[in-house]
C-alpha cells in the first residue's frame, strides 16, 4: 500500500465532537496527525465543507474539511 499522507498519523481512540451551524454530532477519533484525522460516526451524516473538531479531554479544537469517506469513517484535513 502506498502511503499518501504528508505526516504520520498516530492511532488513538478518543471521544470527539463535530460542530457546525449551531449543531453537533459525537464522533470517535481513530487517528490524528498535525495535518488531519480520521473519525468514526454513528451513521451516515452529511457534513458541511468546513466545521470544528473538538476533543475535550485534550483541550483540542481545529477547523476541518472532509477529504474522504468510507462507510462510517471520515478523513479530515485541518484547515490552516
Buried (B, 14 or more C-beta within 10 A) or exposed (E): EEEEEEEEBEEBEBEBBBEBEEEEBEBBBBBBBEBBBBBBBEEEEEBEEEBBBBBEEEEBEBEBBBEEEEEBBBBBBBEE
